[in-house]
């Protein structure tokens, strides 16, 4: 099986995990649409085989219009990767509805809408792969991040149900659940944790590093490798699964 000419759509594709996945798929011949909030960022990172389209996953009409335009330009989406998300911790007693709704709108609603609109075209083909980039926070609770954890648990529930809906077809639905990955999100969270806990940034970073069972940050290439397996040859029986990438059993 070849990915040559297959249309892949990745939200949050301008940085970090999404960008590394996009580059890998483009190198394999896929026609890759990357989305993000800022067109200038997408234009800067897009290489051969990649097209950037600005899209805010919190806005339903933007998702409908953008994915519709991408399908018109590059054909039905056959690889859908719902990767866009925010990762911010906050104690429940300090969590207001604005914070809660923005987290859910980005992580959970955004994944739902992206998958829904991608399936509209994917259903007219005989092969497709849907991947939600969740988190270890979608597998277990994370202290100080109830809202984030709830949104990531929701993504896994969505994927599991869709895998049942399309069981026995050419479509599979899986979640990738990384631990702390060496991206800008960790850098931002280092400062945030240090300020909230009143500790040094080195100690804050150490908390995240030590949460991963192998006591190091996950590399983006390790997450991309899991994605390549899910979309690659012999992957048809990998369906409804949560692929944990955190250095050990969680």
C-alpha positions in Angstrom: 0.0 0.0 0.0 1.3 3.4 -0.9 0.3 6.8 0.5 1.2 8.4 -2.9 -1.5 10.9 -3.8 -3.6 10.3 -0.7 -4.9 13.5 0.9 -3.9 13.8 4.6 -5.3 16.6 6.8 -3.6 17.5 10.1 -4.9 20.2 12.5 -2.2 22.0 14.5 0.1 21.1 11.7 2.3 24.2 11.8 4.4 23.2 14.9 5.6 20.3 17.0 4.0 16.9 16.6 1.7 17.9 13.8 4.4 19.4 11.7 6.7 16.4 12.1 3.8 14.1 11.0 3.0 16.3 8.1 6.6 16.3 6.8 6.8 12.5 7.2 3.5 12.0 5.2 4.6 14.4 2.5 7.9 12.5 2.2 5.8 9.4 1.5 4.0 11.1 -1.3 0.8 12.1 0.5 -0.9 15.5 -0.4 -0.9 17.1 3.0 -3.1 19.9 4.3 -1.9 21.5 7.5 -4.1 23.8 9.5 -3.5 26.3 12.3 -4.7 29.7 13.4 -1.9 31.7 11.7 -1.5 31.5 8.0 2.0 33.1 8.1 3.3 30.2 10.4 1.9 27.6 8.0 3.4 29.3 4.9 6.8 29.5 6.6 7.0 25.7 7.5 5.1 24.2 4.5 7.5 22.3 2.2 6.9 20.3 -1.0 3.7 18.3 -0.8 2.2 20.4 2.0 -0.4 23.2 1.8 -1.2 25.5 4.8 -4.8 26.6 5.4 -5.6 28.9 8.3 -8.4 27.4 10.5 -9.5 27.8 14.0 -10.8 24.5 15.3 -13.1 26.3 17.8 -15.1 27.7 14.9 -17.5 25.2 13.2 -18.1 27.2 10.0 -14.4 27.7 9.5 -13.9 24.0 9.7 -16.7 23.3 7.3 -15.4 25.8 4.8 -11.7 25.0 5.1 -12.0 21.3 4.9 -14.5 21.6 2.0 -12.0 23.8 0.1 -9.2 21.3 0.9 -11.2 18.4 -0.5 -12.1 20.4 -3.6 -8.4 21.1 -4.2 -6.8 17.8 -3.2 -9.5 15.2 -3.2 -11.2 13.3 -0.3 -9.5 13.3 3.0 -8.2 9.7 3.6 -5.9 10.4 6.5 -7.4 12.7 9.2 -5.2 13.6 12.2 -7.0 15.6 14.9 -3.9 17.1 16.6 -4.7 20.7 17.4 -5.0 21.3 21.1 -4.1 23.4 24.2 -2.5 22.0 27.3 -2.9 24.2 30.3 -3.3 23.1 33.9 -5.5 24.8 36.5 -7.0 23.7 39.8 -10.7 23.0 39.6 -11.6 25.6 42.3 -9.9 28.2 40.0 -11.5 27.0 36.8 -14.2 29.3 35.4 -16.5 28.5 32.6 -14.5 30.6 30.1 -11.4 28.4 30.7 -13.4 25.2 30.7 -15.3 26.0 27.4 -12.2 27.1 25.6 -10.4 23.9 26.5 -13.3 21.8 25.4 -13.9 23.8 22.2 -10.3 23.4 21.2 -9.5 19.8 22.2 -12.8 18.0 22.0 -15.1 20.0 19.8 -12.3 20.7 17.4 -11.5 17.0 17.1 -15.2 16.1 16.6 -15.7 18.7 13.9 -12.5 17.9 12.1 -13.3 14.2 12.0 -17.0 14.8 11.1 -16.1 17.0 8.1 -13.2 14.7 7.0 -15.5 11.7 7.1 -17.9 13.4 4.7 -15.4 12.9 1.9 -13.6 9.8 3.3 -16.9 7.8 3.3 -16.8 8.0 -0.5 -13.5 6.0 -0.6 -12.6 2.5 0.4 -9.7 3.3 2.7 -9.2 5.8 5.5 -7.3 6.4 8.7 -8.5 8.7 11.5 -6.1 9.5 14.4 -6.7 11.7 17.4 -3.7 12.9 19.2 -4.8 12.6 22.8 -2.5 12.3 25.8 -1.6 10.2 28.8 -4.0 12.6 30.5 -6.7 10.8 28.4 -5.8 7.5 30.0 -5.5 8.6 33.6 -6.0 11.6 35.8 -3.3 14.3 35.9 -3.0 16.4 39.1 -3.9 20.0 38.6 -5.3 19.5 35.1 -8.8 18.2 35.5 -10.2 20.2 32.6 -7.4 19.1 30.2 -7.7 15.5 31.3 -11.5 15.5 30.8 -11.1 16.9 27.2 -8.5 14.2 26.3 -10.7 11.4 27.9 -13.5 12.7 25.7 -11.4 12.4 22.5 -10.7 8.7 23.3 -14.4 8.0 23.9 -15.1 9.6 20.5 -12.5 7.5 18.7 -13.6 4.2 20.4 -17.3 4.8 19.4 -16.3 5.6 15.8 -14.2 2.5 15.6 -17.4 0.5 16.5 -19.5 2.4 13.9 -17.1 1.6 11.1 -16.0 -1.9 12.2 -15.3 -4.1 9.2 -14.9 -1.3 6.7 -11.7 0.1 5.3 -11.6 2.8 7.9 -9.8 2.7 11.3 -9.9 5.0 14.2 -7.2 5.2 16.8 -5.8 7.5 19.5 -2.1 8.3 20.1 -1.5 9.1 23.8 1.9 10.6 24.3 3.5 11.6 27.6 5.4 14.8 27.9 6.9 15.5 24.4 9.9 17.8 23.8 7.9 20.7 22.1 7.2 24.3 22.8 4.2 23.2 25.0 6.6 21.8 27.5 8.6 25.0 27.5 5.5 27.1 28.1 4.3 24.7 30.8 7.7 24.8 32.6 7.2 28.5 33.2 3.5 28.1 34.1 4.2 25.3 36.6 7.1 27.1 38.2 5.0 30.2 38.7 1.9 28.4 40.1 3.9 26.1 42.4 6.6 28.7 43.5 9.5 26.5 42.3 12.4 26.9 40.0 11.9 26.2 36.2 14.5 23.4 36.5 12.4 21.7 39.1 9.2 22.3 37.1 10.7 20.7 34.0 11.9 17.8 36.1 8.3 17.1 37.2 7.3 16.7 33.6 10.3 14.7 32.7 9.8 12.3 35.6 6.2 11.8 34.8 7.4 9.8 31.7 8.3 6.4 33.0 11.7 6.3 31.2 12.6 9.7 32.8 13.1 11.7 29.7 10.9 13.7 27.3 9.4 11.9 24.3 10.8 13.0 21.0 8.4 14.1 18.3 9.8 11.6 15.9 8.7 8.8 18.3 5.1 10.0 18.1 5.4 10.3 14.3 6.7 6.7 14.1 3.4 5.5 15.8 1.4 7.5 13.3 3.3 5.9 10.4 2.5 2.5 11.7 -1.2 3.2 12.0 -1.4 4.5 8.4 1.1 2.0 7.0 0.9 -1.5 5.4 -0.6 -4.2 7.7 -2.4 -1.7 9.9 -6.0 -2.7 9.1 -6.5 -4.6 12.4 -5.2 -1.7 14.6 -8.6 -0.2 15.4 -10.1 1.5 18.4 -6.8 1.5 20.2 -5.0 3.9 22.4 -1.3 3.9 21.6 0.6 5.0 24.7 4.0 6.6 24.1 5.3 7.5 27.6 8.3 5.2 28.2 6.4 2.5 30.1 3.1 1.3 31.5 1.0 4.2 32.7 
